[in-house]
Amino acid sequence: MNLTNADVEEIIRILDSSFYDELRLKTEAFDLTLRRSDAGWTEERRTLTEPRRVGAETGAAAKLQAAKTAAPGGAETANARAVRAPMVGTFYRAPTPGAPPFVDVGSQVGEHTVVGIIEVMKLMNSISAGALGTVTEICVSDGELVEAGQVLMRLQSVAG
């Protein structure tokens, strides 16, 4: 079994949503080591038949930092709150295709209200609002690939 570039990219996306700094996969066919650096992940890949070192850095860390600091009105205050993606995956606004979305702009939400789902490797992960308030902005489209930490929507929080 050999890993393709797509396989390595998927592993990197999963690792971006974790707290691990290093991963090493070793089989008879390959030895893959991924280490987190300040700029993102670096890949070191060696095979038994073709020893080599390939350095590749993803822009995921830079994208994550940009998503956290960009956009006017991106600052969180006592009354404004961003609902962020806890992991890398595909964001869906509705429980099934064609169903009404969990929330729309103007929807009232509670702390445990499901506002969307993120699919990671065919597993559906519910995303909760995390605060009592009103949805003021939906920042990503249905079916969009999101990064860990990316703002999904904004809430106007109320004391509760």
C-alpha positions as CSV (number, residue, x, y, z in Angstrom):
1,M,0.0,0.0,0.0
2,N,1.4,3.4,-1.0
3,L,0.0,6.7,0.1
4,T,-1.0,9.2,-2.5
5,N,-0.6,12.9,-2.3
6,A,-4.4,13.1,-1.7
7,D,-4.0,10.7,1.3
8,V,-1.3,12.8,2.8
9,E,-3.4,16.0,2.3
10,E,-6.3,14.3,4.1
11,I,-4.1,13.3,7.0
12,I,-2.8,16.8,7.3
13,R,-6.4,18.2,7.3
14,I,-7.3,15.9,10.1
15,L,-4.2,16.7,12.1
16,D,-4.8,20.4,11.7
17,S,-8.0,19.9,13.8
18,S,-6.0,18.1,16.5
19,F,-3.6,19.1,19.2
20,Y,-0.8,16.7,18.1
21,D,2.5,18.1,17.0
22,E,3.8,15.0,15.3
23,L,2.6,11.8,13.6
24,R,4.6,8.9,12.3
25,L,3.2,6.1,10.2
26,K,5.5,3.2,9.4
27,T,4.8,0.1,7.3
28,E,6.9,-2.2,5.2
29,A,6.1,-0.1,2.2
30,F,6.6,3.4,3.6
31,D,7.6,5.6,6.5
32,L,5.7,8.9,6.9
33,T,6.5,11.5,9.5
34,L,4.5,14.8,9.8
35,R,5.7,17.5,12.2
36,R,4.0,20.8,13.0
37,S,6.1,23.9,12.4
38,D,5.3,27.6,12.9
39,A,4.1,27.7,9.3
40,G,2.1,24.6,9.2
41,W,2.9,20.9,8.6
42,T,6.0,19.5,7.0
43,E,6.1,16.2,5.4
44,E,9.0,13.8,5.4
45,R,8.4,10.7,3.3
46,R,10.7,7.8,2.8
47,T,10.0,4.5,1.0
48,L,12.1,1.4,1.1
49,T,12.5,1.3,-2.6
50,E,13.1,5.0,-3.2
51,P,14.7,6.8,-0.2
52,R,13.9,10.5,-0.5
53,R,12.9,13.5,1.5
54,V,10.0,15.7,0.4
55,G,9.4,19.0,2.2
56,A,5.9,20.4,1.9
57,E,4.2,23.0,3.9
58,T,0.6,23.6,3.9
59,G,-1.0,27.0,4.1
60,A,-3.5,25.6,6.6
61,A,-1.9,27.3,9.6
62,A,-1.7,30.6,7.7
63,K,-5.4,30.3,6.6
64,L,-6.4,29.5,10.2
65,Q,-4.7,32.6,11.5
66,A,-6.2,34.7,8.7
67,A,-9.7,33.3,9.5
68,K,-9.3,34.2,13.1
69,T,-8.1,37.7,12.6
70,A,-9.7,38.8,9.3
71,A,-13.0,40.3,8.4
72,P,-14.5,43.5,9.7
73,G,-16.5,42.9,12.7
74,G,-14.5,39.8,13.4
75,A,-13.7,40.8,17.0
76,E,-15.7,39.2,19.7
77,T,-17.2,41.4,22.4
78,A,-19.4,40.8,25.4
79,N,-22.5,40.8,23.1
80,A,-21.1,39.5,19.8
81,R,-19.8,36.0,19.5
82,A,-18.4,34.0,16.6
83,V,-19.3,30.3,16.2
84,R,-16.1,28.6,15.0
85,A,-15.5,25.3,13.3
86,P,-13.9,22.9,15.9
87,M,-12.4,20.8,13.2
88,V,-11.6,20.6,9.5
89,G,-14.4,19.2,7.3
90,T,-17.4,19.9,5.2
91,F,-20.0,22.3,6.7
92,Y,-23.6,21.6,6.2
93,R,-26.4,24.0,7.2
94,A,-29.2,21.3,7.1
95,P,-29.5,17.7,8.5
96,T,-30.1,16.3,5.0
97,P,-30.0,17.6,1.4
98,G,-33.2,19.5,0.7
99,A,-34.2,19.9,4.4
100,P,-34.6,23.4,5.9
101,P,-31.4,24.7,7.5
102,F,-30.8,24.4,11.2
103,V,-30.7,28.2,11.5
104,D,-31.0,31.3,9.4
105,V,-30.1,34.9,10.0
106,G,-32.5,36.1,12.7
107,S,-32.9,32.7,14.3
108,Q,-32.9,32.6,18.1
109,V,-30.5,30.0,19.5
110,G,-29.6,28.6,22.9
111,E,-26.3,27.3,24.1
112,H,-27.0,23.7,22.9
113,T,-28.9,24.6,19.7
114,V,-27.4,22.7,16.7
115,V,-26.5,25.3,14.1
116,G,-24.9,23.0,11.6
117,I,-22.9,19.8,11.1
118,I,-19.3,19.2,9.9
119,E,-18.6,16.0,8.1
120,V,-15.2,14.4,8.6
121,M,-14.5,11.1,6.9
122,K,-18.3,10.2,6.6
123,L,-18.9,11.1,10.3
124,M,-21.4,13.9,11.1
125,N,-20.4,16.2,14.0
126,S,-23.1,18.5,15.3
127,I,-22.0,22.1,15.9
128,S,-23.8,23.9,18.8
129,A,-24.2,27.7,19.1
130,G,-22.5,27.8,22.4
131,A,-24.4,30.8,23.6
132,L,-27.9,32.3,23.9
133,G,-28.5,34.8,21.2
134,T,-29.6,35.7,17.7
135,V,-27.8,34.6,14.5
136,T,-26.6,37.8,12.8
137,E,-24.5,36.4,10.0
138,I,-23.8,33.1,8.3
139,C,-20.2,33.2,7.0
140,V,-19.9,29.9,5.1
141,S,-21.9,28.3,2.4
142,D,-23.6,24.9,2.6
143,G,-21.2,22.2,1.5
144,E,-18.1,24.4,2.0
145,L,-14.9,22.9,3.2
146,V,-13.9,24.7,6.5
147,E,-10.7,24.9,8.5
148,A,-10.5,24.4,12.3
149,G,-11.1,27.8,13.9
150,Q,-12.9,29.3,10.9
151,V,-15.9,31.5,11.7
152,L,-19.1,29.7,10.7
153,M,-21.5,32.3,11.9
154,R,-21.9,35.2,14.2
155,L,-24.3,35.6,17.1
156,Q,-25.6,38.7,19.0
157,S,-25.5,37.2,22.5
158,V,-27.9,38.0,25.2
159,A,-27.5,37.6,29.0
160,G,-29.0,34.3,30.0
